[in-house]
């Protein structure tokens, strides 16, 4: 009988975690996008230097 309330509490807590996860994923996506842009710029600069 004690396990049922624990499961109910976990189920009630899950939507909160679900609401907190999207901002973290969006921030992670922004960081990944910025890192990708920096890597692209670095590769382009290296290619220009090697060609010169």
Secondary structure, DSSP 8 states (H G I E B T S, - for coil): -HHHHHHHHHHHHHHHHHHHHHHHHHHHHHHHHHHHHHHHHHHHHHHHHHH-
